[in-house]
C-alpha cells in the first residue's frame, strides 16, 4: 500500500515539474480563456472557443468538387422542358434569352388552401392548422455560376426578383411572413446543384424572427435607438469585424457569430422593410452580397452555405424599430451534444480574425 502511495506522489510531482518546463507559447495558449458572447438583439449566447482556436486555412474545403459539371438532365437548365410549373416571373436579356425565372415549387412545403379555407384543429393539448401559403423557386440561368461568380448587377437582378415576388404575395390571404433563402451545397440543403433561391409565403412568423423583433423593440424601449443601427455604428468605429462596405451597405462578421465566418449584409440607413428597397439600394445590396459570397468562396474553396433575408413581417402590424438584413451562414460547424442540448453554438474562429481574413481577399 505504501509503495502505491509513493508511486502516486511521484507521478503527481512529475506532472507538476513538467508544467514548469512548458514552452512560453504553450503556456500562453493554455491561459487563453474562451468567451461567452451574447447576441445584442436576441440575447442568445455563443461560445468563442479560444482554446480550440484555428487558423483560417484550416476551414478551407478539402474536397475537389468545387466545379459544378453541367448535367443534361438538370431540371432548372430548361424548366419548361423538364415540366416545371408555369413561370410567375421571367427576366430576359436584350437578345431575348432568359436570365432569371421564378416558378412555383413542384413539391411545395406550403400550398394554397382548397376553397380558400384554412383548417384549424385542436387535438387534446395540441393545435394544428393547414400548411397554407406559397412556395416558389428563383432560378438564374447559368448552371455553373453561383452568386459570388456572377456580375454584381446580376445579383441586383436576383434581389429585384425577390422584391417583386414579395410585393405580389405579401397581401395574399393567410400570408403573414415571407421567407426568402438560398441554399448552396449539399450540406446546406441544396438538392439540385443548379443555383437557385426559394421563397415561402407563410401564415406564421418564425420564432427566430419573432425573437429579433422582440429584441429590437426591447432595446429601443431601453435606449431610444435602433439596436441594429447601434451595431453598425460600433462596427464602423472599430472596423475589426467589417469585411466590405459601399455607400449604402456594410458586410461584417457579427460579434456573437453563430457559425465560423458568418456574415451579415445590412443597409446603413434604418430600413425596417426589405420590400421598400429602392433601385439604387438594390444595386448597392447586389454588390455587397456578391462581395460577401465571392470572398467566402475564394477564401475557403467554395464552402456550402445558406443565406436568408430577415425583414419585418407583412402581417399588417407596424415594426418601426426593426432593421432588415441578410445573414450568410457557412456550413462549417457540426452540432454535437452541447449545441443540441443547450442551443448554444460553439465556434472556433474569432469573428475578428474571420473578418480580417475575408477583408483581405
C-alpha positions as CSV (number, residue, x, y, z in Angstrom):
1,X,0.0,0.0,0.0
2,X,2.8,2.4,0.9
3,X,4.5,1.6,-2.5
4,X,1.3,2.6,-4.3
5,X,1.1,5.9,-2.4
6,X,4.8,6.6,-3.3
7,X,4.1,5.9,-6.9
8,X,1.1,8.3,-6.9
9,X,3.1,11.0,-5.3
10,X,5.9,10.6,-7.7
11,X,3.6,10.8,-10.7
12,X,1.9,14.0,-9.3
13,X,5.3,15.6,-8.7
14,X,6.4,14.7,-12.2
15,X,3.4,16.3,-13.8
16,X,4.0,19.4,-11.7
17,X,7.6,19.6,-12.8
18,X,6.6,19.2,-16.4
19,X,4.2,22.2,-16.2
20,X,7.2,24.4,-15.2
21,X,9.1,23.3,-18.3
22,X,6.4,24.1,-20.8
23,X,7.4,26.4,-23.7
24,X,6.2,30.0,-23.2
25,X,3.9,29.7,-26.3
26,X,2.2,26.6,-24.8
27,X,1.6,28.3,-21.5
28,X,0.2,31.3,-23.3
29,X,-2.1,29.1,-25.3
30,X,-3.3,27.3,-22.1
31,X,-4.0,30.6,-20.4
32,X,-6.3,31.8,-23.2
33,X,-9.9,31.9,-22.0
34,X,-12.9,31.1,-24.2
35,X,-15.6,33.7,-24.4
36,X,-19.3,33.6,-23.9
37,X,-20.7,36.3,-26.2
38,X,-24.3,37.4,-26.1
39,X,-26.3,38.4,-29.2
40,X,-27.3,42.1,-28.6
41,X,-30.7,41.6,-30.3
42,X,-32.0,38.2,-29.2
43,X,-30.0,37.6,-26.0
44,X,-28.8,34.2,-27.3
45,X,-25.3,33.0,-26.3
46,X,-22.5,31.7,-28.3
47,X,-19.1,30.3,-27.2
48,X,-16.0,31.6,-29.0
49,X,-13.5,28.8,-28.1
50,X,-10.1,30.4,-27.8
51,X,-8.5,27.1,-26.7
52,X,-9.8,25.4,-29.9
53,X,-8.8,28.5,-31.9
54,X,-8.0,27.6,-35.5
55,X,-6.3,29.3,-38.4
56,X,-8.5,30.4,-41.4
57,X,-6.7,27.9,-43.8
58,X,-7.9,25.0,-41.6
59,X,-11.5,25.8,-42.8
60,X,-10.7,25.6,-46.5
61,X,-12.8,22.9,-48.2
62,X,-10.7,19.9,-48.9
63,X,-12.8,18.1,-51.4
64,X,-12.0,18.8,-55.0
65,X,-15.6,19.2,-56.0
66,X,-15.8,23.0,-56.5
67,X,-16.6,22.7,-60.2
68,X,-20.2,22.2,-61.0
69,X,-20.5,19.9,-64.0
70,X,-23.4,20.6,-66.3
71,X,-25.9,17.7,-66.4
72,X,-28.1,17.4,-69.4
73,X,-30.9,16.2,-67.0
74,X,-30.7,19.3,-64.8
75,X,-34.3,20.3,-64.0
76,X,-33.5,24.0,-63.9
77,X,-31.5,24.5,-67.1
78,X,-34.7,24.2,-69.1
79,X,-37.6,24.5,-66.7
80,X,-40.2,24.3,-69.5
81,X,-38.8,21.1,-71.0
82,X,-38.4,19.4,-67.5
83,X,-42.0,20.1,-66.7
84,X,-41.7,22.8,-64.0
85,X,-44.7,24.9,-63.1
86,X,-45.6,27.9,-65.3
87,X,-43.4,30.9,-64.7
88,X,-44.8,33.7,-62.5
89,X,-41.9,36.0,-63.4
90,X,-39.2,35.9,-66.0
91,X,-36.3,38.2,-66.9
92,X,-34.8,38.4,-70.4
93,X,-31.7,39.8,-71.9
94,X,-31.6,42.1,-74.8
95,X,-31.1,39.1,-77.1
96,X,-34.3,37.5,-75.8
97,X,-32.8,34.8,-73.7
98,X,-34.0,34.3,-70.2
99,X,-31.6,35.3,-67.4
100,X,-33.8,34.5,-64.4
101,X,-37.2,33.0,-63.9
102,X,-39.5,32.3,-61.0
103,X,-42.0,29.5,-60.8
104,X,-43.9,27.5,-58.1
105,X,-42.1,24.6,-56.5
106,X,-43.4,21.3,-57.8
107,X,-43.2,19.8,-54.3
108,X,-44.2,22.7,-52.1
109,X,-44.0,22.8,-48.3
110,X,-46.8,25.4,-48.4
111,X,-49.8,25.3,-50.7
112,X,-52.9,27.3,-51.3
113,X,-55.9,26.0,-49.3
114,X,-58.7,24.3,-51.1
115,X,-61.7,26.5,-51.4
116,X,-59.7,29.3,-49.8
117,X,-60.3,28.0,-46.3
118,X,-57.6,27.2,-43.8
119,X,-58.5,24.5,-41.4
120,X,-57.6,24.6,-37.7
121,X,-58.0,21.7,-35.3
122,X,-57.3,21.0,-31.6
123,X,-56.3,17.5,-30.5
124,X,-56.0,17.2,-26.8
125,X,-53.4,19.7,-25.6
126,X,-52.2,20.1,-29.2
127,X,-53.1,22.5,-32.0
128,X,-52.5,22.3,-35.7
129,X,-53.5,24.1,-38.9
130,X,-53.1,23.6,-42.6
131,X,-49.6,24.5,-44.0
132,X,-51.0,27.0,-46.4
133,X,-49.1,29.6,-48.4
134,X,-46.9,29.9,-51.5
135,X,-43.6,28.2,-52.3
136,X,-41.6,29.5,-55.3
137,X,-38.2,28.9,-56.8
138,X,-36.0,31.7,-58.2
139,X,-33.5,30.3,-60.8
140,X,-30.6,32.0,-62.5
141,X,-29.7,30.8,-66.0
142,X,-26.0,29.8,-65.6
143,X,-25.8,26.3,-64.3
144,X,-22.2,26.7,-63.1
145,X,-22.0,30.2,-61.6
146,X,-23.0,30.9,-58.0
147,X,-23.8,34.4,-56.7
148,X,-20.2,35.1,-55.9
149,X,-19.2,34.4,-59.6
150,X,-22.0,36.5,-61.2
151,X,-21.7,40.1,-62.0
152,X,-22.9,42.4,-59.2
153,X,-25.7,43.7,-61.5
154,X,-26.9,40.1,-62.0
155,X,-27.1,39.8,-58.2
156,X,-29.1,43.0,-58.1
157,X,-31.5,41.4,-60.6
158,X,-31.9,38.5,-58.2
159,X,-32.8,40.9,-55.4
160,X,-35.2,42.7,-57.7
161,X,-36.9,39.3,-58.3
162,X,-37.1,38.7,-54.6
163,X,-38.7,42.1,-54.1
164,X,-41.2,41.7,-57.0
165,X,-42.5,38.4,-55.7
166,X,-42.6,39.7,-52.2
167,X,-44.8,42.6,-53.1
168,X,-47.1,40.3,-55.2
169,X,-47.6,37.9,-52.3
170,X,-47.5,40.0,-49.2
171,X,-51.2,40.9,-49.2
172,X,-52.4,37.4,-50.0
173,X,-54.9,35.8,-47.6
174,X,-53.2,33.9,-44.8
175,X,-49.7,35.3,-45.6
176,X,-48.1,36.9,-42.5
177,X,-44.4,36.4,-43.3
178,X,-42.3,35.8,-46.4
179,X,-39.1,33.9,-46.0
180,X,-36.5,34.2,-48.8
181,X,-33.5,32.0,-48.6
182,X,-30.7,30.5,-50.7
183,X,-29.0,27.1,-50.2
184,X,-25.6,26.5,-51.7
185,X,-24.1,23.0,-51.5
186,X,-25.4,19.6,-50.3
187,X,-24.8,20.1,-46.6
188,X,-26.7,23.4,-46.8
189,X,-29.8,21.6,-48.2
190,X,-29.4,22.2,-52.0
191,X,-30.8,19.0,-53.5
192,X,-30.4,20.5,-57.0
193,X,-26.9,21.9,-57.8
194,X,-28.2,24.5,-60.3
195,X,-28.0,27.9,-58.4
196,X,-31.4,28.9,-57.1
197,X,-33.2,30.5,-54.2
198,X,-36.6,29.8,-52.6
199,X,-39.4,31.9,-51.3
200,X,-42.1,30.8,-48.9
201,X,-45.0,33.0,-48.1
202,X,-46.4,31.5,-44.8
203,X,-49.2,32.2,-42.2
204,X,-46.9,32.4,-39.2
205,X,-43.8,34.4,-38.1
206,X,-40.8,32.2,-37.4
207,X,-39.6,32.1,-33.7
208,X,-36.2,33.3,-34.8
209,X,-37.6,36.4,-36.5
210,X,-40.0,37.0,-33.6
211,X,-37.1,36.8,-31.2
212,X,-35.3,39.5,-33.3
213,X,-38.4,41.7,-33.4
214,X,-38.8,41.4,-29.6
215,X,-35.2,42.2,-29.0
216,X,-35.2,45.2,-31.3
217,X,-38.4,46.5,-29.6
218,X,-36.9,45.9,-26.1
219,X,-33.6,47.6,-27.0
220,X,-35.4,50.7,-28.4
221,X,-37.5,51.0,-25.2
222,X,-34.4,51.0,-23.1
223,X,-32.1,53.1,-25.3
224,X,-34.4,55.0,-27.7
225,X,-32.2,53.8,-30.5
226,X,-32.3,51.0,-33.1
227,X,-30.2,48.1,-31.9
228,X,-29.0,47.3,-35.5
229,X,-28.0,50.9,-36.1
230,X,-26.1,50.8,-32.8
231,X,-24.3,47.7,-34.1
232,X,-23.5,49.4,-37.4
233,X,-22.1,52.5,-35.7
234,X,-19.9,50.4,-33.4
235,X,-18.6,48.1,-36.2
236,X,-17.9,51.2,-38.3
237,X,-15.9,52.8,-35.4
238,X,-14.0,49.6,-34.5
239,X,-13.5,48.3,-38.1
240,X,-12.1,45.0,-37.0
241,X,-15.2,42.9,-37.9
242,X,-16.0,44.8,-41.2
243,X,-15.5,42.8,-44.4
244,X,-16.8,45.2,-47.0
245,X,-18.8,48.3,-47.4
246,X,-20.1,50.7,-50.0
247,X,-22.2,53.9,-49.7
248,X,-25.4,52.0,-48.7
249,X,-24.4,48.7,-47.2
250,X,-22.0,47.1,-44.8
251,X,-20.8,43.5,-44.7
252,X,-19.5,42.4,-41.3
253,X,-19.0,39.3,-39.1
254,X,-21.4,39.7,-36.2
255,X,-19.9,40.0,-32.7
256,X,-21.8,36.9,-31.5
257,X,-21.4,34.8,-34.7
258,X,-23.3,31.5,-34.6
259,X,-21.1,30.0,-37.2
260,X,-17.5,30.3,-38.3
261,X,-17.2,33.1,-40.9
262,X,-20.8,34.1,-40.6
263,X,-21.5,37.5,-42.3
264,X,-24.4,40.0,-42.3
265,X,-25.2,42.3,-45.1
266,X,-27.0,45.4,-43.7
267,X,-28.3,48.7,-45.0
268,X,-26.5,51.6,-43.3
269,X,-29.7,53.6,-43.1
270,X,-32.5,52.5,-40.9
271,X,-34.8,50.4,-43.1
272,X,-37.4,48.0,-41.5
273,X,-38.9,46.7,-44.7
274,X,-36.9,44.9,-47.4
275,X,-39.8,45.2,-49.9
276,X,-39.4,49.0,-49.9
277,X,-35.8,48.9,-51.1
278,X,-35.1,51.4,-54.0
279,X,-33.4,50.6,-57.3
280,X,-30.2,52.3,-56.2
281,X,-30.2,50.3,-53.0
282,X,-30.8,47.1,-54.9
283,X,-27.6,47.8,-56.9
284,X,-25.6,48.5,-53.8
285,X,-27.1,45.5,-52.0
286,X,-26.2,43.3,-55.0
287,X,-22.6,44.5,-54.9
288,X,-22.4,43.9,-51.1
289,X,-23.9,40.4,-51.3
290,X,-21.8,39.5,-54.3
291,X,-18.6,40.6,-52.5
292,X,-19.5,38.6,-49.3
293,X,-20.1,35.4,-51.2
294,X,-17.2,35.9,-53.5
295,X,-14.8,36.4,-50.6
296,X,-16.2,33.4,-48.8
297,X,-15.9,31.2,-51.8
298,X,-12.4,32.3,-52.8
299,X,-11.0,32.2,-49.3
300,X,-12.5,28.8,-48.3
301,X,-12.6,27.0,-51.6
302,X,-16.4,27.3,-52.2
303,X,-17.8,26.1,-48.9
304,X,-21.5,25.2,-48.5
305,X,-23.6,28.0,-47.0
306,X,-27.1,29.4,-46.6
307,X,-28.2,33.0,-46.7
308,X,-31.6,34.4,-46.0
309,X,-33.3,37.8,-45.6
310,X,-34.8,38.8,-42.3
311,X,-37.3,41.6,-42.7
312,X,-40.4,42.9,-40.9
313,X,-43.4,40.7,-41.2
314,X,-46.3,41.5,-43.6
315,X,-49.0,40.8,-41.1
316,X,-50.4,44.3,-41.1
317,X,-48.6,45.4,-37.9
318,X,-46.0,48.2,-37.7
319,X,-42.4,47.4,-36.9
320,X,-40.5,50.7,-36.9
321,X,-37.7,49.5,-34.7
322,X,-36.6,46.5,-36.9
323,X,-33.8,46.7,-39.4
324,X,-33.9,44.3,-42.4
325,X,-30.7,42.5,-43.3
326,X,-29.2,39.4,-45.0
327,X,-27.5,36.7,-42.9
328,X,-24.9,34.4,-44.5
329,X,-24.2,31.3,-42.6
330,X,-21.4,28.9,-43.9
331,X,-21.8,25.2,-43.1
332,X,-18.5,24.8,-41.2
333,X,-19.9,23.8,-37.8
334,X,-21.2,20.4,-36.7
335,X,-23.7,20.4,-33.9
336,X,-22.8,18.0,-31.1
337,X,-24.3,17.2,-27.7
338,X,-23.6,20.6,-26.1
339,X,-25.1,22.6,-29.0
340,X,-28.2,20.3,-29.4
341,X,-28.9,20.2,-25.6
342,X,-28.4,23.9,-24.9
343,X,-29.0,25.7,-28.2
344,X,-25.6,27.5,-27.6
345,X,-23.3,27.2,-30.5
346,X,-19.5,26.9,-30.2
347,X,-17.3,28.5,-32.9
348,X,-13.6,28.1,-33.2
349,X,-12.7,31.1,-35.3
350,X,-13.0,34.6,-33.6
351,X,-15.2,36.8,-35.8
352,X,-12.4,39.5,-35.7
353,X,-10.0,37.0,-37.3
354,X,-12.5,35.8,-39.8
355,X,-13.3,39.3,-40.9
356,X,-9.6,40.1,-41.3
357,X,-9.1,37.0,-43.5
358,X,-12.2,37.8,-45.7
359,X,-11.4,41.5,-45.9
360,X,-8.0,40.8,-47.4
361,X,-9.3,38.6,-50.2
